[in-house]
Amino acid sequence: MKKNLNIKRKGFTLVELLIVIVVIGVLSAMMMLSSTEAVTSAKASNIVSNLRNLKTAALAYYVDNYDAAEAESFTTLDTASVLNYMSSGSADIGGEYTFTIDGKGSSAAWFVNCKVTDTRVRTKLQGRAKSVGLLANATSGDKTEYSNGESVHYRIR
């Protein structure tokens, strides 16, 4: 009697299934790491973009409302007033953006500020601080570059 050695298998073995699951797990872990970096970088870019847009809107507000005789009246800047000078995309700018005016009159320094709570985003902003012009403090005499603090400042004028 001859034994039939040509038995056809149906399906996968347990070892083959485990290997496929491990490979899928490793690939998904790599994807998660890269997508987290991408999201962090996108958030940092969004903050920088919003700071620049708010700077442009604040300058437009200044040009429309500045009167040399009333230069002393510009001691605070209302975020809602500046947002009126932005396009329809201003709705996505949250309440973490504020304005600071250091000094009085035509020599006052204006800043737009953003509170940053995510430490990974802070690190990304720190890497871009020099090329973008991000500052650590909103005072005209302090030119300290942003260094991973809770709020980032961008000079308007």
C-alpha positions as CSV (number, residue, x, y, z in Angstrom):
1,M,0.0,0.0,0.0
2,K,1.2,3.4,-1.0
3,K,0.7,6.4,1.2
4,N,-0.5,9.5,-0.4
5,L,2.1,12.2,0.2
6,N,0.5,14.8,-2.0
7,I,-2.1,16.1,0.4
8,K,-3.2,19.6,-0.5
9,R,-3.4,22.0,2.4
10,K,-6.3,24.3,2.8
11,G,-5.7,27.6,4.6
12,F,-2.7,29.0,6.5
13,T,-0.7,27.5,9.4
14,L,-0.7,29.2,12.8
15,V,2.9,30.3,12.3
16,E,2.2,31.9,9.0
17,L,-0.7,33.8,10.5
18,L,1.4,35.0,13.4
19,I,4.1,36.2,11.1
20,V,1.7,38.2,9.1
21,I,0.1,39.8,12.2
22,V,3.6,40.8,13.5
23,V,4.5,42.4,10.2
24,I,1.3,44.3,10.1
25,G,1.8,45.5,13.7
26,V,5.3,46.7,12.9
27,L,4.2,48.6,9.8
28,S,1.2,50.2,11.7
29,A,3.5,51.3,14.5
30,M,5.8,53.0,12.0
31,M,2.9,54.7,10.4
32,M,1.6,56.0,13.7
33,L,5.0,57.5,14.6
34,S,5.3,59.3,11.2
35,S,1.7,60.5,11.3
36,T,2.2,61.9,14.8
37,E,5.2,63.9,13.6
38,A,3.3,65.1,10.6
39,V,0.4,66.3,12.8
40,T,2.8,68.1,15.2
41,S,4.5,69.8,12.3
42,A,1.2,70.8,10.8
43,K,0.1,72.4,14.1
44,A,3.3,74.4,14.4
45,S,3.0,75.6,10.8
46,N,-0.6,76.6,11.5
47,I,0.4,78.7,14.5
48,V,3.1,80.5,12.5
49,S,0.6,81.1,9.7
50,N,-2.0,82.5,12.0
51,L,0.6,84.7,13.7
52,R,1.6,86.1,10.2
53,N,-2.1,86.6,9.2
54,L,-2.9,88.4,12.5
55,K,0.2,90.6,12.0
56,T,-1.1,91.6,8.6
57,A,-4.6,92.2,9.9
58,A,-3.3,94.3,12.8
59,L,-1.2,96.4,10.4
60,A,-4.3,97.0,8.3
61,Y,-6.2,98.0,11.5
62,Y,-3.4,100.3,12.5
63,V,-3.4,102.0,9.1
64,D,-7.2,102.5,9.1
65,N,-7.4,103.8,12.7
66,Y,-4.1,105.5,13.3
67,D,-4.2,109.3,13.9
68,A,-1.0,111.0,15.0
69,A,-3.0,113.2,17.3
70,E,-4.5,110.1,19.0
71,A,-1.3,108.0,19.1
72,E,-1.6,107.7,22.9
73,S,-5.0,106.0,22.5
74,F,-3.4,102.8,21.1
75,T,-2.6,101.1,24.4
76,T,-4.5,97.9,23.8
77,L,-5.6,96.0,20.8
78,D,-8.9,94.1,20.7
79,T,-8.7,90.7,19.0
80,A,-12.2,91.0,17.6
81,S,-11.4,94.3,16.0
82,V,-8.4,92.9,14.3
83,L,-10.3,89.8,13.1
84,N,-12.6,92.1,11.2
85,Y,-9.6,92.8,8.9
86,M,-9.1,89.1,8.1
87,S,-10.7,87.1,5.4
88,S,-13.4,84.5,6.0
89,G,-10.7,82.0,7.3
90,S,-10.5,83.9,10.6
91,A,-13.2,81.7,12.1
92,D,-10.7,78.9,12.8
93,I,-8.4,81.1,14.9
94,G,-9.1,80.2,18.4
95,G,-9.0,82.3,21.6
96,E,-5.3,81.4,22.3
97,Y,-4.2,84.5,20.3
98,T,-3.9,87.9,22.0
99,F,-2.2,91.2,21.4
100,T,0.2,93.2,23.4
101,I,1.3,96.8,23.0
102,D,4.6,97.7,24.8
103,G,4.9,101.5,25.2
104,K,2.8,104.4,24.0
105,G,2.4,106.5,20.9
106,S,4.0,106.0,17.6
107,S,7.1,104.3,19.1
108,A,5.1,101.5,20.8
109,A,6.0,98.0,19.9
110,W,3.0,95.7,19.0
111,F,3.1,91.9,19.4
112,V,0.7,89.1,18.6
113,N,0.9,86.2,21.2
114,C,-0.1,82.6,21.1
115,K,-0.4,80.2,24.0
116,V,1.1,76.8,23.1
117,T,0.2,73.9,25.4
118,D,1.5,70.9,23.4
119,T,5.2,70.3,24.3
120,R,5.9,68.6,20.9
121,V,4.5,71.7,19.1
122,R,6.7,73.9,21.3
123,T,9.8,71.9,20.2
124,K,8.9,72.3,16.5
125,L,8.4,76.1,17.0
126,Q,11.7,76.4,18.8
127,G,13.4,74.9,15.7
128,R,11.7,77.5,13.5
129,A,12.1,80.4,15.8
130,K,15.2,82.0,14.2
131,S,14.0,81.7,10.6
132,V,10.5,83.0,11.4
133,G,11.3,85.6,14.0
134,L,9.5,84.1,17.0
135,L,10.3,85.8,20.3
136,A,10.2,84.6,24.0
137,N,8.7,87.9,25.4
138,A,6.4,90.6,24.2
139,T,8.6,93.6,25.2
140,S,10.3,96.0,22.8
141,G,13.6,95.8,24.6
142,D,13.8,92.0,24.8
143,K,14.9,90.3,21.5
144,T,15.2,86.9,23.1
145,E,14.5,84.1,20.6
146,Y,11.6,81.7,21.4
147,S,12.9,78.8,23.5
148,N,10.1,76.3,24.2
149,G,8.0,78.5,26.5
150,E,4.3,78.4,27.1
151,S,3.6,81.4,24.8
152,V,5.2,82.5,21.6
153,H,5.3,86.1,20.5
154,Y,5.6,87.7,17.1
155,R,6.4,91.3,16.6
156,I,4.0,93.3,14.5
157,R,5.7,96.7,14.4
